[in-house]
Amino acid sequence: MTIQAHDPRLLPNPCGKSSCVSGGKAAILYGSLCLLALGSGGVKGALPPLGADQFDKRDPREAKALGSYFNYLLFSTTIGAAIGVTVIVWQLGFWCLDSGSPSTASSRRGRAPFSGLSRLSLYHSKTGRCHSPRLLKNCMRSMKRNHFLRRKKISHTNQFRCLDKAAILQEEAKPTSWKVCTVTQVEEVKVLTRMLPIIASTILMNTCMAQLQTFSVQQGNRMGRLLGSFEVPAPSIPVIPLAFMAVLIPIYEFIFVPFARKLTGHPSGITQLQRVGVGLVLSAVSMAVAALVEVKRRNQSIKSPLEPISLFWLSFQYGIFGIADMFTLVGLLEFFYKEAPACMRSLSTSFTWISLSLGYFLSSVFIDIINSVTKRLAPSKQGWLHGQDLDKNHLDLFYWFLSILSCLNFFNYLYWASWYKYKTEEPKMEPMIRFKEGSPVEGLSRNSTNGGPSVEDKKEDAKEEKEQVGEAQ
């Protein structure tokens, strides 16, 4: 990108249309953007779990500090982004690269993150209806096997009970890793399934952020950008929400969290889903404020083109959305990291960036749909966002549309957030069910509570583990 921007022969023709970029020039441009996306995606996906893995969740003090880590992570990225859109000192990059030290902790390599999902899909397609005693016996066996392999066991839930038959051992079937799931493996897939509506509910907020970042630069070009004798460059306008976040994150961490912790008793002050909900509400408010500011800007621009309103009117919408982003982004990172299965923690925080990318794609779809629909309905036969001249467009109506849609999305999120059940890990390998004397699994329950599993069960567990190791090799 630097070479293309420097060499005039690689620059597109100044026609102001996307069709001007073609051939080798387009290949260089889009190729560099893809490389940028790959590099940025690797850092953003790997950095949150790398830092979170340094905390021991079994230690109450470190578990409480885990929530603060995500706040500090957002604060550092905010400062970095602010420097990026204002002033860049390239020597600083080499200094930071030299100052690192190999003093991080890394988790042991576990099984493939999607192996449980693929196994469960295979089981679900093959297994049929079975008797409940067999299911209960298999559940107890799964509990013991999880303990034998030193895996964290997740409690069984009643949601998505259709998936439970993947943990059913068929009559006269050999219990191998590709023929039967443990209860924990089934619950891990349930956790991922419960996360999907939460991810989908945050896409619209990222769509609103994309619109603010895009149209605010165009608005800023038609506003007074003087700060004393200094004229603020239009590409530096995104520094406004970053400045708000840089100030508000320490206030949230050192004032709001301790105060809320005293009221709720929660280590993070409020739960992760509550934090995301606050962000969704504020995003709707921000779009409404953006609509009001655009009305004022356009009226002043039409009335007195030489006396536009100040650029800092955009700080209202940017400030509110900065608070919304602070709540939502950190809430999602912490939520996905804590709720995801242990084998998927390094991948789960990337769900946040998936929601972000889908929101940006959806913003382009919204613009095309709004333009095509309003073009047919408007008497002037022109869409709300038909041209480059904001004074002739109806950006305020588009902002109102996003605000109303965000309100509806919030109520949709409330439903899924109240429906969601946080996963609970069982620290002790004790049976959750007591069986009556004479029950088909009563002997198994007795062995589990009195002295541990029987010799036959130990041999069976050892055989199953040997088979799993052989399959892995």
C-alpha positions in Angstrom: 0.0 0.0 0.0 2.9 2.4 0.7 4.5 1.6 -2.6 1.2 2.1 -4.5 0.6 5.4 -2.7 4.1 6.6 -3.5 4.4 5.6 -7.1 2.2 7.8 -9.4 2.1 5.0 -12.0 0.3 2.7 -9.6 -2.3 5.2 -8.6 -5.9 5.0 -10.0 -7.3 7.7 -12.3 -8.9 10.5 -10.3 -12.4 9.9 -11.5 -14.0 9.3 -8.1 -15.5 5.9 -9.1 -14.6 2.4 -8.1 -14.4 1.5 -11.8 -11.3 3.6 -12.1 -9.3 0.9 -10.2 -8.8 -2.1 -12.5 -6.2 -4.5 -13.7 -2.8 -4.6 -11.9 -3.6 -1.5 -9.9 -6.7 -3.2 -8.5 -4.8 -6.4 -7.8 -2.1 -4.6 -5.8 -4.8 -2.6 -3.8 -7.0 -5.6 -3.0 -4.1 -7.9 -2.4 -2.5 -5.5 0.2 -5.9 -5.1 1.9 -6.2 -8.9 2.1 -2.7 -9.1 3.7 -3.7 -6.4 6.1 -6.8 -8.3 7.1 -4.9 -11.5 7.6 -2.3 -9.9 9.8 -4.8 -7.9 11.8 -7.1 -10.9 12.2 -4.2 -13.0 13.5 -3.3 -10.4 16.1 -6.8 -9.6 17.2 -7.8 -13.3 17.4 -4.7 -14.5 19.3 -3.9 -11.6 21.7 -7.0 -11.7 23.9 -6.8 -15.4 24.8 -3.0 -15.3 25.1 -3.2 -12.7 27.8 -6.2 -14.3 29.5 -4.4 -17.6 29.7 -1.9 -16.0 32.1 -4.5 -15.9 34.8 -5.3 -18.8 37.0 -9.1 -19.1 37.1 -8.9 -21.2 40.3 -7.3 -18.3 42.2 -10.1 -15.9 43.3 -7.8 -12.9 43.0 -6.6 -13.7 39.5 -10.2 -14.7 38.4 -11.3 -11.2 39.5 -8.4 -9.6 37.7 -9.4 -11.4 34.4 -12.2 -8.9 33.8 -9.8 -6.0 34.3 -7.4 -7.5 31.8 -10.0 -7.2 29.0 -10.5 -3.5 30.0 -6.8 -2.9 29.9 -6.6 -4.6 26.5 -9.3 -2.3 25.1 -7.5 0.7 26.6 -4.2 -0.2 25.0 -5.8 -0.8 21.6 -7.6 2.5 21.9 -4.4 4.3 22.6 -2.7 2.6 19.6 -5.6 3.4 17.3 -5.6 7.0 18.4 -1.9 7.3 17.6 -2.6 5.6 14.2 -5.1 8.2 13.2 -3.2 11.2 14.5 0.6 10.8 14.4 2.7 7.8 13.5 6.3 7.4 14.5 7.8 4.4 12.7 10.9 4.1 15.0 8.6 3.2 17.9 7.6 0.0 16.2 11.2 -1.2 16.1 11.8 -0.2 19.7 8.7 -2.2 20.8 9.7 -5.2 18.8 13.1 -5.3 20.5 11.8 -4.9 24.0 9.8 -8.1 24.2 10.8 -11.1 26.5 9.7 -14.7 26.4 7.9 -14.8 29.7 4.3 -15.9 28.9 2.5 -19.0 29.9 1.0 -21.3 27.3 -1.7 -23.9 27.7 -1.1 -27.5 26.8 -2.1 -28.6 23.4 -5.6 -30.2 23.5 -7.9 -31.8 21.0 -9.0 -30.1 17.9 -11.6 -27.4 18.6 -14.3 -28.7 16.2 -13.7 -32.5 16.8 -16.6 -32.6 19.4 -18.9 -30.8 16.9 -18.1 -33.2 14.1 -18.4 -36.2 16.3 -21.7 -35.1 17.7 -23.1 -34.5 14.2 -22.0 -38.0 13.2 -23.6 -39.5 16.3 -26.8 -37.5 15.9 -27.3 -38.8 12.4 -26.8 -42.4 13.3 -28.3 -42.9 16.7 -31.9 -43.6 17.3 -34.2 -43.9 20.3 -32.7 -45.8 23.2 -33.8 -46.7 26.7 -33.2 -44.2 29.5 -31.3 -46.6 31.8 -28.7 -47.0 29.1 -28.4 -43.3 28.7 -28.0 -42.8 32.5 -25.4 -45.5 32.6 -23.5 -43.9 29.7 -23.7 -40.5 31.5 -22.2 -42.0 34.6 -19.4 -43.6 32.5 -18.8 -40.2 30.8 -18.4 -38.6 34.2 -15.8 -41.1 35.2 -13.9 -40.9 31.9 -13.8 -37.1 32.1 -12.2 -37.4 35.6 -9.8 -40.1 34.4 -8.6 -37.9 31.5 -8.5 -34.8 33.8 -10.9 -32.8 31.8 -13.2 -30.3 33.2 -16.8 -31.6 33.2 -19.7 -29.4 32.3 -23.0 -30.1 34.0 -25.8 -31.5 31.9 -28.5 -29.0 30.8 -32.0 -29.5 29.5 -31.7 -27.2 26.5 -31.3 -28.9 23.1 -32.2 -32.3 24.4 -32.3 -33.6 20.9 -28.5 -33.5 21.0 -28.3 -35.7 24.1 -28.7 -38.9 22.1 -25.1 -38.4 20.9 -24.1 -39.5 24.4 -26.3 -42.7 24.2 -24.4 -45.9 23.9 -26.2 -48.3 21.6 -26.8 -51.8 22.7 -23.8 -54.1 22.0 -21.9 -51.1 20.6 -18.2 -50.7 21.2 -17.5 -47.4 23.1 -14.9 -45.7 20.9 -14.3 -42.0 20.5 -16.1 -41.9 17.1 -19.1 -43.9 18.1 -20.2 -42.2 21.3 -19.8 -38.7 22.9 -19.2 -37.9 26.5 -21.8 -35.7 28.2 -19.2 -32.9 28.4 -18.6 -33.0 24.6 -22.4 -32.7 24.1 -22.6 -29.8 26.5 -19.7 -28.1 24.7 -21.7 -28.1 21.5 -24.7 -26.8 23.3 -22.7 -23.9 24.6 -21.6 -23.0 21.1 -25.2 -23.3 19.9 -26.4 -21.0 22.7 -23.8 -18.5 21.7 -25.0 -18.1 18.1 -28.1 -15.8 18.9 -25.8 -13.6 21.1 -23.4 -13.2 18.2 -26.2 -12.5 15.8 -27.7 -9.8 18.1 -24.5 -7.8 18.1 -24.0 -7.6 14.3 -26.4 -4.6 13.9 -24.4 -2.5 16.4 -21.3 -3.0 14.3 -23.3 -1.9 11.3 -24.1 1.3 13.1 -20.4 1.8 13.9 -19.5 1.3 10.2 -22.0 4.0 9.2 -20.7 6.4 11.8 -17.1 5.9 10.7 -18.0 6.3 7.0 -20.4 9.2 7.0 -18.8 11.1 9.8 -15.8 11.7 7.6 -18.0 13.1 4.9 -19.9 15.2 7.5 -16.6 16.5 8.9 -15.5 17.8 5.4 -18.6 20.1 5.5 -18.1 21.3 9.1 -15.8 23.8 10.8 -12.6 21.8 11.5 -10.5 24.6 13.0 -9.2 24.0 16.5 -7.7 27.4 17.2 -5.2 27.9 14.4 -5.0 24.2 13.7 -7.2 22.6 11.1 -8.2 19.0 12.0 -7.7 16.6 9.1 -10.8 14.8 8.0 -9.2 11.3 8.3 -8.4 12.1 12.0 -12.1 12.5 12.9 -12.3 8.9 14.3 -9.9 10.1 17.1 -13.0 11.6 18.8 -14.5 8.3 20.0 -11.1 7.0 20.8 -10.4 9.9 23.0 -13.7 9.4 24.8 -12.9 5.7 25.3 -9.4 6.4 26.6 -10.9 8.6 29.3 -13.9 6.4 30.1 -12.2 3.0 30.4 -10.2 4.0 33.5 -13.3 5.6 35.0 -15.2 2.4 34.3 -12.5 0.2 35.8 -11.6 2.1 38.9 -15.0 3.7 39.8 -17.9 1.9 38.2 -16.7 -1.7 38.7 -15.9 -1.4 42.4 -19.2 0.4 43.0 -21.3 -2.2 41.1 -19.4 -5.0 42.7 -20.6 -3.9 46.1 -24.2 -3.9 44.9 -24.2 -7.1 42.9 -21.4 -9.2 44.4 -20.3 -10.0 40.8 -16.5 -9.9 40.3 -16.9 -7.8 37.2 -19.6 -5.6 38.7 -22.2 -6.8 36.2 -22.4 -9.9 34.1 -21.0 -10.1 30.6 -24.5 -10.2 29.0 -25.7 -7.2 31.0 -22.7 -5.3 29.8 -23.4 -6.1 26.2 -27.0 -5.1 26.7 -26.0 -1.7 28.0 -23.9 -1.2 24.9 -26.8 -2.1 22.6 -29.0 0.4 24.3 -26.4 3.2 24.0 -25.8 2.4 20.3 -29.5 3.0 19.6 -29.3 6.3 21.5 -26.1 7.3 19.6 -27.8 6.8 16.2 -30.7 9.0 17.4 -28.3 11.7 18.4 -26.5 11.4 15.1 -29.7 12.0 13.3 -30.4 15.2 15.3 -26.8 16.4 14.7 -27.1 15.8 11.0 -30.4 17.8 10.8 -28.6 20.8 12.5 -25.5 20.4 10.2 -27.6 20.3 7.0 -29.8 23.2 8.0 -26.8 25.4 8.9 -25.0 24.3 5.7 -28.0 25.3 3.5 -28.6 28.5 5.4 -25.0 29.7 5.7 -22.6 27.6 3.6 -19.6 29.8 4.7 -20.4 29.4 8.4 -20.8 25.7 9.1 -21.2 24.3 12.6 -18.2 23.0 14.5 -16.8 19.6 13.9 -17.1 18.9 17.6 -20.8 18.5 17.3 -20.0 15.0 16.2 -18.5 14.4 19.6 -21.9 13.8 21.1 -22.8 10.8 18.9 -19.2 9.6 19.0 -19.0 9.9 22.7 -22.1 7.9 23.3 -21.1 5.2 20.8 -17.6 5.1 22.4 -19.2 4.2 25.7 -21.4 1.6 23.9 -18.4 0.1 22.3 -16.5 0.0 25.6 -19.4 -2.0 27.2 -20.1 -4.3 24.3 -16.6 -5.2 23.0 -15.1 -6.0 26.4 -18.3 -7.8 27.4 -18.2 -10.0 24.3 -14.5 -10.8 24.7 -14.9 -11.8 28.3 -18.2 -13.7 27.6 -16.8 -15.8 24.8 -13.6 -16.5 26.6 -15.3 -17.7 29.8 -18.2 -19.5 28.3 -16.5 -21.3 25.4 -15.2 -24.8 25.9 -11.6 -25.0 27.0 -10.4 -26.4 23.7 -12.0 -23.4 21.9 -11.0 -20.5 24.1 -8.2 -19.4 21.8 -10.8 -19.4 18.9 -13.8 -18.1 20.8 -12.7 -14.5 21.2 -12.6 -14.3 17.4 -16.4 -14.5 17.4 -16.3 -10.9 18.4 -14.4 -9.9 15.3 -16.7 -12.2 13.2 -19.6 -10.1 14.4 -17.7 -6.9 13.6 -16.9 -8.1 10.0 -20.5 -9.2 9.4 -21.7 -5.8 10.6 -19.5 -4.0 8.1 -20.7 -6.2 5.3 -24.3 -5.6 6.4 -23.8 -1.9 6.3 -23.1 -2.0 2.5 -26.2 -4.2 2.1 -28.3 -1.7 4.1 -27.2 1.2 1.9 -28.0 -0.6 -1.3 -31.4 -1.7 0.0 -32.3 1.7 1.4 -31.3 3.5 -1.8 -33.3 1.1 -4.0 -36.4 1.2 -1.9 -36.5 5.0 -1.2 -35.8 5.7 -4.9 -39.0 4.0 -5.8 -41.1 5.7 -3.0 -39.7 9.2 -3.1 -41.4 11.7 -5.4 -38.0 12.9 -6.6 -37.0 9.3 -7.6 -33.8 9.7 -5.7 -32.7 7.6 -2.8 -31.8 8.8 0.7 -28.1 8.3 0.0 -28.0 8.7 -3.8 -25.0 11.0 -4.2 -21.9 12.6 -2.7 -23.6 15.8 -1.6 -24.9 15.3 1.9 -26.9 18.5 1.8 -29.2 16.9 -0.9 -29.4 13.5 0.9 -31.4 12.3 3.8 -28.7 10.9 6.0 -30.7 11.9 9.1 -33.6 9.6 8.0 -31.1 6.8 7.5 -29.8 7.3 11.0 -33.3 7.3 12.4 -33.9 4.0 10.6 -30.8 2.5 12.2 -31.9 3.8 15.6 -35.3 2.2 15.4 -33.8 -1.0 14.1 -31.3 -1.0 17.0 -34.2 -0.7 19.5 -35.9 -3.7 18.0 -32.6 -5.6 18.0 -32.2 -4.8 21.7 -35.5 -6.5 22.5 -34.5 -9.4 20.5 -31.2 -9.6 22.4 -33.1 -9.4 25.7 -35.0 -12.5 24.8 -31.9 -14.5 23.9 -29.9 -13.2 26.9 -32.6 -14.2 29.4 -32.9 -17.6 27.6 -29.1 -18.2 27.8 -27.8 -20.4 30.5 -24.3 -19.9 31.7 -22.3 -23.1 31.8 -21.4 -24.6 35.1 -18.3 -26.7 35.7 -18.5 -29.4 38.4 -15.3 -29.5 40.5 -16.0 -32.8 42.1 -16.7 -36.1 40.3 -19.6 -37.1 42.4 -22.9 -38.4 40.8 -25.6 -35.9 40.5 -28.4 -38.6 40.6 -29.1 -41.1 43.4 -30.7 -44.3 42.2 -33.0 -46.6 44.0 -31.9 -50.1 45.0 -32.5 -52.5 42.1 -32.1 -49.8 39.4 -30.2 -50.9 36.3 -27.5 -48.4 37.2 -27.7 -48.6 40.9 -24.5 -50.6 41.1 -22.6 -48.1 39.0 -23.8 -45.3 41.3 -22.7 -47.2 44.4 -19.3 -47.8 43.0 -19.0 -44.1 42.1 -19.8 -43.0 45.6 -18.1 -45.7 47.7 -14.5 -46.0 46.9 -14.6 -45.1 43.2 -15.1 -47.2 40.1 -14.8 -51.0 40.0 -11.9 -52.9 38.5 -13.9 -53.7 35.4 -14.8 -50.1 34.9 -11.1 -49.1 35.3 -10.1 -51.7 32.7 -12.8 -50.4 30.4 -11.7 -46.8 30.8 -8.1 -47.7 30.2 -9.1 -49.6 27.1 -11.1 -46.6 25.8 -8.3 -44.2 26.5 -5.9 -46.5 24.6 -8.2 -46.6 21.6 -8.5 -42.8 21.7 -4.7 -42.4 21.7 -4.4 -44.8 18.8 -6.9 -42.9 16.8 -5.2 -39.6 17.5 -1.8 -41.1 16.4 
